[in-house]
Amino acid sequence: MIADLKPYPVMRDSGVVWLGEVPKGWDVLRGRQLFEIKKRISGELGHPVISVTQEGLRVKDVESGEGQLSQDYSKYQSVEVGEFAMNSMDLLTGGVGIATSPGVTSPDYRVFSIRDKSGSCDRYMLHALRMLYRNRGFYSWGQGSAQLGRWRLPRRRFNDFPFPVPSFTEQAAIARFLDWANGRLERTIRAKRKVIALLNEQKQAIIHRAVTRGLDSSVPLKPSGVPWLGGIPQHWEVRRLRAAVTDCVNGIWGGEPDGEFDLTCVRVADFDRQNLCVSLSRRTTRSIPISARTRRLLRRGDLLLEKSGGGERQPVGAVVLYDLDEPAVCSNFVARMPVAAGYHSEYVNYLHSALYANRINVPSIKQTTGIQNLDGKSYLSERVAFPDCAEQRAIALFLDGESIRFAETFSRLEREIELLREYRARLVADLVTGKLDVREAAGRLPDEALLDTAAADTDLSDEMDAADEEAVG
């Protein structure tokens, strides 16, 4: 049905550079003509706090200390059901959404509603606003410092911004079609995400088996005395986790780059958790004095332990391997752990991955504020089993091969998800700016409630079978 969409028969110049031609009969209205900006300070506590994200609005969990929370929500502004909330302070990574429940949001955000409910469809306007964020349509109207991530859309410019406006009936048709198409695309994306999660579980099971039983299933086992380990190969030895490292020294954040003592600083955000290594695609540079680098300079083969951060779904305590040659330090939320002689870095890295998957790190987590902190001494006191270094190397080599096969499948699935997102963004842009005529197609849409929901499960099963064969075959 999407492939059958055709251009409008008659177009006209909109008079707006970014918009180009629009269908004959469409209006171009300024923000002040469409929206009424609200500014109601709550003045009291006890309201749900609404966060504006790229995916829409969500209620913050204030009790968990999630995010950077204000100490006085009475200064926040009210948001009523059906009103828009927009992060107009950040045109680079901000977002917009419609409130489905009342609450309060940051006084720096913009809250507004449609002036004429009979002439404008809120769902169409939401699609248009989100398209303008994704495609940086607001960007040239902004001001501030893009380098500092503070590129905002002032109220005056929001009021002057030109929006494409078809008739209410056509707005509703476009919104209906986009909601339907987005539902189908989102189900496909979720199915692929679930395949990735299931394959991750399969990969983790392979790692767990290798670092607790070895590669030879015929080797006799003996009791380890460690509940989560169970039986281990007879020739393996149970030791404290700390035996495999020579140090566990916290990193340093340093100062702003000064051109003299600048050095790459590895953050938790640089942890490639899927590949258990460091990715410096977004490099952070800090000024680190020579005196502060002692014991902190990273070397290839070091392990990095996440000491602070995390959350309920992703607790603190992840470990990755530093497999780069360039000099660097880690941030104050990370600890450097050089691997001891007689231990193989890649093997110990896989071992930590198995511990994390089994949540062995969780008992060592302390949380007195909104940030989780890992007690490194407690965590490194956990008992694990080690083969000799030669067997560690063989196991790591085997797991490297398995990881490569899984990584290829993950990469394919992630690329497919990215293409689906790009296609969705293009479709939204084409419809809300009048490049494709959706009126007839929207009228032929099936009732969403009558769609065969089993189709998504069938797609997932087929996807899983194909991905499973690719990953292990």
C-alpha distance (Angstrom), angle and dihedral (degrees) to the residues before:
residue distance angle dihedral
M1 . . .
I2 3.81 . .
A3 3.80 90.7 .
D4 3.81 90.1 56.1
L5 3.82 94.9 62.2
K6 3.82 114.0 119.7
P7 3.82 133.9 -165.5
Y8 3.80 120.1 -94.6
P9 3.80 112.9 -90.4
V10 3.81 95.9 -126.9
M11 3.80 126.2 33.3
R12 3.79 134.2 179.7
D13 3.79 136.1 -164.7
S14 3.80 109.9 -90.9
G15 3.78 93.4 -157.5
V16 3.81 88.9 -128.2
V17 3.81 117.6 109.5
W18 3.82 98.0 -146.8
L19 3.81 92.6 44.2
G20 3.79 100.5 45.8
E21 3.80 115.2 179.5
V22 3.79 122.1 4.1
P23 3.80 130.1 -170.8
K24 3.77 117.3 -82.7
G25 3.79 107.9 -96.1
W26 3.81 95.5 34.5
D27 3.79 119.2 118.0
V28 3.79 128.8 -143.8
L29 3.80 109.6 -143.0
R30 3.79 132.2 -179.4
G31 3.75 122.5 -117.1
R32 3.80 92.6 -108.3
Q33 3.81 89.9 57.1
L34 3.80 92.9 52.4
F35 3.78 105.9 34.2
E36 3.78 139.2 44.6
I37 3.79 113.1 -149.9
K38 3.81 115.1 -138.0
K39 3.79 126.9 -154.2
R40 3.78 110.7 -179.8
I41 3.80 115.7 155.1
S42 3.79 109.4 -149.8
G43 3.81 96.4 -140.1
E44 3.79 92.3 -164.3
L45 3.80 141.6 66.2
G46 3.78 130.3 -120.1
H47 3.82 101.3 67.7
P48 3.82 123.9 123.8
V49 3.82 110.6 -100.2
I50 3.80 112.4 -126.5
S51 3.80 119.2 -149.8
V52 3.81 120.8 -157.7
T53 3.82 112.6 -139.5
Q54 3.80 135.7 167.8
E55 3.80 87.9 -100.5
G56 3.79 93.6 51.6
L57 3.80 136.5 -94.8
R58 3.78 125.0 -25.5
V59 3.77 135.2 171.1
K60 3.80 114.5 -109.1
D61 3.78 119.6 -127.7
V62 3.79 96.5 -126.5
E63 3.80 94.5 -178.8
S64 3.81 93.0 60.0
G65 3.78 92.7 53.6
E66 3.79 90.5 -122.0
G67 3.78 113.3 178.7
Q68 3.76 125.7 -19.6
L69 3.77 103.8 -38.1
S70 3.77 128.2 -167.1
Q71 3.79 118.1 -118.3
D72 3.80 92.0 -141.5
Y73 3.79 116.2 44.2
S74 3.80 91.0 174.7
K75 3.82 86.5 83.2
Y76 3.80 91.9 56.6
Q77 3.81 120.6 101.8
S78 3.78 124.4 -111.7
V79 3.79 123.6 -109.5
E80 3.78 120.4 -163.2
V81 3.81 128.6 -158.0
G82 3.80 111.1 -78.5
E83 3.80 95.1 20.9
F84 3.79 123.8 121.7
A85 3.81 121.7 -120.1
M86 3.79 116.4 -163.9
N87 3.79 132.8 -175.4
S88 3.78 94.5 -136.2
M89 3.83 90.3 165.1
D90 3.81 92.8 72.8
L91 3.80 118.3 41.6
L92 3.82 90.9 170.1
T93 3.81 101.5 60.3
G94 3.80 103.6 0.6
G95 3.77 128.5 112.0
V96 3.78 147.0 -167.5
G97 3.79 136.3 -133.3
I98 3.79 146.1 164.5
A99 3.79 118.9 -105.5
T100 3.81 115.0 -119.2
S101 3.80 92.4 -177.2
P102 3.82 132.9 27.0
G103 3.79 121.0 -98.0
V104 3.78 144.7 121.0
T105 3.78 131.3 -83.6
S106 3.79 138.7 -173.3
P107 3.82 115.0 -58.2
D108 3.82 86.4 -132.0
Y109 3.81 92.5 64.1
R110 3.80 125.4 84.9
V111 3.79 118.9 -115.3
F112 3.81 117.7 -169.6
S113 3.79 143.5 151.8
I114 3.80 136.6 -151.0
R115 3.79 112.2 -88.5
D116 3.80 97.6 -148.8
K117 3.81 112.0 35.3
S118 3.79 90.4 -177.7
G119 3.80 92.4 56.1
S120 3.80 103.3 38.4
C121 3.80 132.0 50.1
D122 3.79 112.8 -141.0
R123 3.83 93.1 -148.7
Y124 3.81 91.8 54.1
M125 3.79 90.4 48.3
L126 3.80 90.8 49.3
H127 3.81 90.9 53.0
A128 3.82 89.6 48.7
L129 3.81 94.1 48.3
R130 3.81 93.1 48.0
M131 3.79 90.9 47.3
L132 3.80 89.2 54.3
Y133 3.82 89.8 53.5
R134 3.81 94.6 47.1
N135 3.81 94.7 44.8
R136 3.81 93.5 39.4
G137 3.76 91.2 -119.0
F138 3.80 89.9 150.2
Y139 3.79 92.2 45.8
S140 3.81 100.0 90.2
W141 3.80 88.7 48.9
G142 3.78 93.4 55.0
Q143 3.75 132.5 93.3
G144 3.79 138.0 -161.2
S145 3.80 131.2 63.4
A146 3.80 116.5 -34.6
Q147 3.81 90.5 -175.1
L148 3.80 90.0 60.6
G149 3.79 92.2 44.0
R150 3.81 91.8 -111.8
W151 3.76 104.2 121.1
R152 3.80 105.8 142.8
L153 3.79 138.7 177.8
P154 3.81 109.0 -128.5
R155 3.79 118.8 -141.4
R156 3.81 92.4 -111.3
R157 3.80 92.6 54.6
F158 3.80 92.6 44.6
N159 3.81 88.2 54.1
D160 3.82 90.6 50.2
F161 3.82 96.0 44.7
P162 3.87 113.9 117.4
F163 3.82 117.1 -127.0
P164 3.83 126.9 -169.8
V165 3.81 108.7 -119.4
P166 3.82 123.5 -172.7
S167 3.80 121.8 -179.0
F168 3.79 117.8 -64.9
T169 3.82 91.2 -107.6
E170 3.78 91.1 52.9
Q171 3.81 92.3 45.0
A172 3.80 88.9 54.5
A173 3.82 91.3 48.4
I174 3.82 91.9 50.6
A175 3.81 91.7 47.3
R176 3.80 92.1 47.6
F177 3.78 92.4 50.6
L178 3.81 93.5 45.7
D179 3.80 92.1 48.2
W180 3.80 89.1 51.2
A181 3.82 94.2 45.7
N182 3.78 92.3 44.2
G183 3.81 90.0 52.1
R184 3.79 91.5 54.5
L185 3.79 93.5 45.1
E186 3.80 92.4 45.2
R187 3.81 91.5 52.1
T188 3.79 89.4 53.0
I189 3.80 91.9 48.4
R190 3.82 91.5 48.2
A191 3.80 89.9 50.2
K192 3.80 90.8 53.9
R193 3.80 91.0 45.8
K194 3.78 89.5 52.5
V195 3.80 90.5 50.6
I196 3.81 89.1 53.0
A197 3.81 90.3 50.0
L198 3.81 92.3 48.8
L199 3.80 92.3 47.7
N200 3.79 89.1 48.6
E201 3.79 88.3 55.6
Q202 3.80 89.8 49.8
K203 3.79 91.2 48.9
Q204 3.80 90.9 48.6
A205 3.79 91.0 50.6
I206 3.82 89.5 54.9
I207 3.81 90.7 49.8
H208 3.80 92.0 47.6
R209 3.79 92.6 50.1
A210 3.81 92.7 48.4
V211 3.83 96.7 49.0
T212 3.81 94.7 44.0
R213 3.83 102.7 36.2
G214 3.80 105.6 17.8
L215 3.80 125.2 -136.5
D216 3.81 100.0 -68.8
S217 3.80 109.4 77.4
S218 3.83 91.2 -171.8
V219 3.83 94.1 66.5
P220 3.84 111.7 110.4
L221 3.79 115.9 -112.0
K222 3.79 132.9 -136.5
P223 3.83 131.0 -164.3
S224 3.78 111.0 -88.4
G225 3.80 96.4 -160.6
V226 3.81 87.6 -132.5
P227 3.84 112.2 110.2
W228 3.80 98.0 -145.2
L229 3.82 92.7 44.5
G230 3.78 100.4 49.1
G231 3.79 113.7 176.9
I232 3.81 119.8 6.4
P233 3.83 133.0 -172.6
Q234 3.81 110.4 -74.3
H235 3.80 94.4 -119.2
W236 3.83 95.1 51.2
E237 3.80 121.0 99.4
V238 3.80 128.5 -138.0
R239 3.80 112.5 -132.5
R240 3.77 139.3 155.7
L241 3.78 114.3 -85.7
R242 3.79 89.3 -119.8
A243 3.82 89.9 68.8
A244 3.80 89.5 76.7
V245 3.82 95.8 58.2
T246 3.78 133.6 54.6
D247 3.79 97.8 -152.8
C248 3.78 144.8 4.0
V249 3.78 107.4 -155.3
N250 3.79 123.9 170.4
G251 3.78 117.5 -119.7
I252 3.78 128.2 -123.6
W253 3.79 134.0 -122.6
G254 3.80 96.5 -155.6
G255 3.80 123.4 -176.6
E256 3.76 139.2 -59.6
P257 3.84 114.0 -61.0
D258 3.81 110.5 -85.2
G259 3.80 102.5 175.8
E260 3.82 92.9 -113.8
F261 3.80 108.3 67.7
D262 3.81 98.3 20.1
L263 3.79 116.8 149.3
T264 3.79 136.6 164.7
C265 3.80 111.4 -96.6
V266 3.81 117.6 -156.4
R267 3.81 113.1 -142.7
V268 3.80 131.6 -169.0
A269 3.81 85.5 -105.0
D270 3.83 87.0 65.5
F271 3.81 92.4 60.0
D272 3.80 110.0 114.6
R273 3.79 94.4 -153.7
Q274 3.76 95.2 -177.8
N275 3.81 94.3 54.5
L276 3.84 95.1 31.1
C277 3.79 93.6 -127.8
V278 3.82 142.3 93.9
S279 3.79 122.5 -83.0
L280 3.81 117.4 -164.4
S281 3.79 96.8 -173.5
R282 3.81 87.2 127.6
R283 3.74 102.6 37.1
T284 3.81 121.1 -157.1
T285 3.80 118.0 -154.0
R286 3.80 122.7 -162.8
S287 3.78 135.7 173.5
I288 3.82 106.9 -107.4
P289 3.83 116.8 -178.9
I290 3.81 116.1 -132.1
S291 3.82 90.5 -118.1
A292 3.83 90.6 57.7
R293 3.79 94.9 52.8
T294 3.81 96.4 72.6
R295 3.83 109.0 120.2
R296 3.80 89.1 -4.8
L297 3.82 103.5 81.7
L298 3.78 108.0 108.4
R299 3.78 121.9 -129.1
R300 3.78 131.1 -170.4
G301 3.79 108.8 -82.8
D302 3.81 96.4 31.7
L303 3.78 118.8 131.0
L304 3.80 120.6 -132.9
L305 3.79 118.6 -147.9
E306 3.80 121.7 -159.5
K307 3.82 103.7 -130.1
S308 3.83 101.5 172.3
G309 3.78 135.0 27.4
G310 3.77 126.4 40.1
G311 3.78 129.6 120.8
E312 3.78 142.3 -143.9
R313 3.80 95.0 -68.7
Q314 3.78 95.6 37.6
P315 3.80 109.0 27.8
V316 3.78 122.1 -159.4
G317 3.81 117.8 -94.3
A318 3.80 106.5 76.2
V319 3.81 117.1 152.5
V320 3.80 127.7 -154.8
L321 3.79 135.5 175.8
Y322 3.79 122.3 -110.9
D323 3.80 100.0 -139.0
L324 3.80 98.9 165.6
D325 3.81 129.8 103.7
E326 3.79 100.1 -145.6
P327 3.81 118.8 101.1
A328 3.79 114.8 -104.4
V329 3.79 143.9 143.7
C330 3.79 129.7 -138.6
S331 3.79 125.9 -118.4
N332 3.79 125.4 -101.6
F333 3.83 89.3 -97.0
V334 3.81 90.1 62.4
A335 3.81 135.0 61.2
R336 3.80 127.0 -146.6
M337 3.83 115.2 -131.3
P338 3.83 115.4 -173.8
V339 3.80 110.8 -156.1
A340 3.81 116.3 -115.4
A341 3.80 124.8 -119.8
G342 3.78 112.1 -87.8
Y343 3.80 92.9 35.7
H344 3.77 128.1 95.6
S345 3.82 114.0 -129.8
E346 3.80 97.1 -145.8
Y347 3.81 91.8 48.1
V348 3.80 93.4 49.4
N349 3.81 88.4 48.5
Y350 3.80 90.5 55.0
L351 3.81 89.3 46.6
H352 3.81 90.9 55.8
S353 3.79 88.8 48.9
A354 3.80 90.0 56.4
L355 3.80 90.8 48.0
Y356 3.80 91.1 51.3
A357 3.81 92.5 48.1
N358 3.81 88.9 52.3
R359 3.83 89.5 47.4
I360 3.81 92.1 -122.6
N361 3.81 86.1 146.4
V362 3.81 94.0 60.5
P363 3.85 98.6 81.1
S364 3.83 88.0 57.0
I365 3.82 93.8 55.4
K366 3.78 119.1 108.0
Q367 3.78 122.3 -169.2
T368 3.78 121.3 -178.5
T369 3.84 94.6 147.6
G370 3.77 134.1 23.7
I371 3.83 91.3 -70.1
Q372 3.79 124.2 77.5
N373 3.80 116.1 -133.1
L374 3.78 124.9 -162.4
D375 3.79 118.5 -139.7
G376 3.80 97.7 -136.1
K377 3.79 94.6 -166.3
S378 3.78 91.6 53.3
Y379 3.79 93.8 45.4
L380 3.80 94.3 48.6
S381 3.80 88.7 51.7
E382 3.80 90.5 68.5
R383 3.80 112.9 116.1
V384 3.80 119.0 -120.5
A385 3.80 137.1 164.0
F386 3.79 125.2 -108.0
P387 3.82 132.5 -167.0
D388 3.80 118.7 -156.7
C389 3.79 119.0 -75.0
A390 3.83 94.6 -98.5
E391 3.81 91.4 55.9
Q392 3.80 90.7 44.3
R393 3.79 88.3 55.8
A394 3.81 92.3 49.1
I395 3.81 92.3 49.1
A396 3.80 91.7 47.8
L397 3.81 90.7 50.2
F398 3.80 90.5 51.7
L399 3.81 92.1 48.1
D400 3.80 90.9 47.5
G401 3.80 88.9 58.4
E402 3.80 92.2 47.6
S403 3.80 91.1 47.4
I404 3.81 91.9 52.4
R405 3.79 91.1 54.4
F406 3.79 92.1 48.8
A407 3.82 91.5 44.8
E408 3.80 91.2 56.1
T409 3.79 90.6 54.0
F410 3.80 92.6 44.7
S411 3.80 90.1 50.5
R412 3.80 91.8 51.8
L413 3.80 92.9 48.9
E414 3.81 93.0 46.1
R415 3.80 90.5 50.4
E416 3.80 90.5 50.3
I417 3.80 89.6 51.0
E418 3.79 90.5 49.7
L419 3.81 91.1 50.7
L420 3.81 90.5 50.4
R421 3.80 90.0 51.5
E422 3.80 91.6 48.6
Y423 3.79 90.1 49.1
R424 3.81 91.2 49.6
A425 3.80 91.7 49.5
R426 3.81 90.9 49.6
L427 3.80 91.7 48.5
V428 3.81 92.7 51.0
A429 3.80 91.6 48.1
D430 3.81 92.7 48.7
L431 3.79 93.6 49.9
V432 3.80 102.0 42.4
T433 3.82 91.7 46.5
G434 3.81 93.9 47.0
K435 3.80 99.6 -112.3
L436 3.83 92.1 128.9
D437 3.80 128.9 36.5
V438 3.79 111.4 -128.0
R439 3.82 100.9 167.7
E440 3.79 98.6 102.3
A441 3.81 94.6 39.1
A442 3.81 92.4 50.4
G443 3.79 89.9 54.3
R444 3.81 90.8 54.9
L445 3.78 95.8 50.7
P446 3.82 116.7 126.1
D447 3.77 119.9 -120.6
E448 3.82 104.6 -89.7
A449 3.80 89.8 -137.0
L450 3.81 89.9 61.3
L451 3.80 96.0 51.6
D452 3.79 115.7 118.7
T453 3.80 101.0 -105.9
A454 3.79 89.8 -172.5
A455 3.81 88.3 71.2
A456 3.79 90.8 75.4
D457 3.80 90.7 53.3
T458 3.81 90.3 48.7
D459 3.78 90.5 50.9
L460 3.80 89.7 49.7
S461 3.81 92.6 50.1
D462 3.81 92.3 50.0
E463 3.81 91.4 45.4
M464 3.80 91.6 48.8
D465 3.80 93.1 50.2
A466 3.80 92.2 50.5
A467 3.79 94.5 44.5
D468 3.80 92.1 45.7
E469 3.80 91.6 53.9
E470 3.81 90.7 47.3
A471 3.82 94.4 48.7
V472 3.79 98.5 47.4
G473 3.77 102.2 25.2
